[in-house]
Amino acid sequence: MNQNLRCIVIDDEPLARKLVETFVEQTPFLQLTGSCSSAVEAMKLLQGVQADLLFLDINMPNLSGMELARLMQQQASPLPRIIFTTAYNHFAIEGYKVNAVDYLLKPFNYEEFLRAAAKARQLVQADGKPGAPEEDALFIKVEYQWVKVAYKDILYIESLKDYVKLHLKAPGKAVLSLTSLKLLEERLPSARFMRVHRSYIVALDKITSISKTALHIGDMEIPVGEQYRDAFKAIVDKWIL
């Protein structure tokens, strides 16, 4: 699948919408096919226009971007991928629930935009391959071969000097690869995974308990580094009743 991704930009703020439109137009593998100032307008547009990718603002009047994403999940037809754009940093877990590719925190620059768009491109291309699995996955080099690891199977990822170790759901199963935690952080969807320490990335939906300075995934205690605590707290605050 080599054609450009057909994109729709949805944002009630004219300046923010124009910025994303400009970013789309200057990206070689993206094609702007629509622009909307509300989620309601987008619902109407999507009835007659095919799209591969939505750049979707979350906070909009009448119908929020998150509500639109949930409504779209009820459809039987193939759904466009979603990259959320928001001025708030506490929507990661909601983004995970609607299977968002990524979310961009306003104000974001072109480099951040391009990184998220490239993730979406990779996923859309995988969708188009015959026999592609429903779950998202990555290929990681293990010795002399590339091994596919489904996102849903990852518990957490640990940095071990020049290697990373992917700890998986199957008891005692792990994958060791000669790569960096930083590279994986850039490739993994931020709506599903979060770096919480210089040595750890965790799958958000696998967290079983939390404290002020650590989290647990099953019996494993993982420290939350000081520089990551504010971002992690913003997510945790949404879970606490």
N, C-alpha and C positions, 0 to 999 in steps of 0.2 A: 504494500500500500504506500504509494509515493506521492499521492495528491495532497494538496494543502488541506489543513484542517479548517473547516467552515466554522467561524466564530460569531457569537452574538454577545454584545456588551450590554449589561443591564445595571444601571446605576441612576439614582434620582438626582445626583449632584452633577450639573453640567460639566464643570471643570474636571472632575474625577472621571466622568464618562469619556470626555474628549482625550484625556491622557491615555487611557487604555486603548481607545480607538487608534491613536497615533502609534502606540507600541505594537498593536496588531499589524498595522499597515507597514511598519518597517521591519517586520519579522518575515523572512522568506517563506517559511512553511505554514504561515497563517493567512487566512483570507477572511476579511470582514464581510459578513453577510447580513448583519442587522445590528441595530442599536436601539435600546429602549430606555425610557425614563422611569419605568415601574415594572414590578413583577407581573401585574395584571396585563399590561401591554405585552409583555414577553410571552405570557400564556397564549394570547391570541396569535402572536407572530409564529410561535412554534407549531401551531396547527397547520400552517401552510408552507413553512420553511424548514428544510433539514439543516441540522447543526451537529457538528462533532464536539464542540467545546463552548461552554458558557463561562464568561467572566461575570460573576454574579455578586453584586453588593448584598450585604446581609440586612442592614438597617434601612428599610424603606417603609413608607406609610402604606396602610391598608393591607398589604400582603408582603411579608418579609422575604428575603432571599432564601432563608432556611425553610420557611413554610412552602415556598415554591418548589424547592428541592424535594421536600417530603411528598408533595402532591405528585410530582413527576415520577417518584418511585412506585406509585400505584398503577402506572401505565404498563401495558404489556409490551409495547413496541420498544425497540432499542433506544436507550437514553443517551443524550450527549454527556460527555464528561463535564465536571464542574470545577472551576477554580474560584473560591470565594475571595472577595475583596472586602476588607472591613477596617474600621478605625479602632477596633477593640481586639484585645489579644486573648479573649476567654472563650472562643468558639471552636477550639480544636476538637473537643470531644463530640460536639454536635456535628462537626464536619465529618468525623469518622463515621458516625451513624448513617449519614447519607452517602458514604463512600466518595467523598470529595477527593480530588487529586491533590489539592494543596489549598492553602489560604494565604493571601498576601495582605500584610499589615500596612495600612496607609500611614504615612506616605511611603510608597515603595519606588525603587528605581528600576531602570530597564534591565539591569543584570538579574535582579530578583524576579522580575516578570519573565525573562527569558528562561531562567532555570525552571520555573513552574510550568511554562509552556512546553518545554522540552520533555518534562515528565509526562504531560498529557499526550504529547505526540507518541511517545513510546508505548503508552497504554492503548491508545487508539489503534496503533499499528498492530499490537498484539491481539486486539479484538477482532481484527480482520483476517487473522491467520486461520486456516482450516483446522478444526480440532483444538482451538485455543481453549484453555481451561477458564472456568468462570471466575476463579479467584485470581487476584493479581499476584505476580511473582517477580523475582529477580534471578538472574543468572550470576553466580559467583564462582570465581576460579579457585579450584581446590587441586593443588598439585598440577597435573597436566591435563585437567579437563574442566569444563564448565558445568556446574551443578545448579539445577533449578531449585529454588527455595520459595515456597508460597508464603506470602506475608502473614497469612492466618496461622502459620505454624511457628512463627518466631515469638519467643518469650522476651528475650533481651539480647543485646549484643555487647560484648566485652572487648576492650582493647588490651592486647598483650604485646607491647612493644611494636614490632613490625607486622604483627598479625592481628586479625580480629577473630573472635570466636562467637558464632551464632548459636545460641542456646535455643533448642527447639522443644515443641510440646511433648514429643515422644520421650519417655523417661530415659535419661542418660544420653540422649542423642544431641550431638553438636556438630557444627561444621567449622573448620579452621581454614582461613584464607589469608594469603599474603596481600593485604590491602590496608587502607587506613579507615579509622572511624569517621574522619571528616568526609571522605568520599562517599561512604555509605549514608551519612547524614544528609548529604546533598541529593542522593538518589532516592531515598525512601520518602514516601508521602508524609508530610508533616502533620496531616490530620490523623494519622494512625500511629506514628512513632515520634518520640521526643528524646533529645539528648538531655540527660539530667546530671551528668558528671563528665569530666574529661575522659573517663574510661568506660562510660556506659551510655547506651541508647536503649530505651525500653519501649515495648508495645503497650500503648495506653490501655487497651482493653484487657490486658493480662494482669494489671495491677490488682492485688487482692487486699492490701491495706497500706496505710500511709501514716507518717508521723512528721514532725517539723523538719527533720533533717534526713529522713530516709523513707524508702518505700519497700514493700515486699511483693514479690511475685512467687507465690507459694511459700516455700521455706527459705528462699533466697532474699537476703536483705541487701538492698542497693542504696548507697549513699546519694543524696541530692547535693551537688556542689553548690557553693555559695553563689557563684555567678549565674546559676540556672534556677535558683529558688523562686525568684519573682515570677518568671514565666510559668514554672510548674505550679506555683500557688494559684495563679490565675485560672488554671485548668481545674485544680483540686477544689477551689471555691464553688465551682459549678456542680460538683458532685455532692457537697455536704448539705444535708437537710437542716 
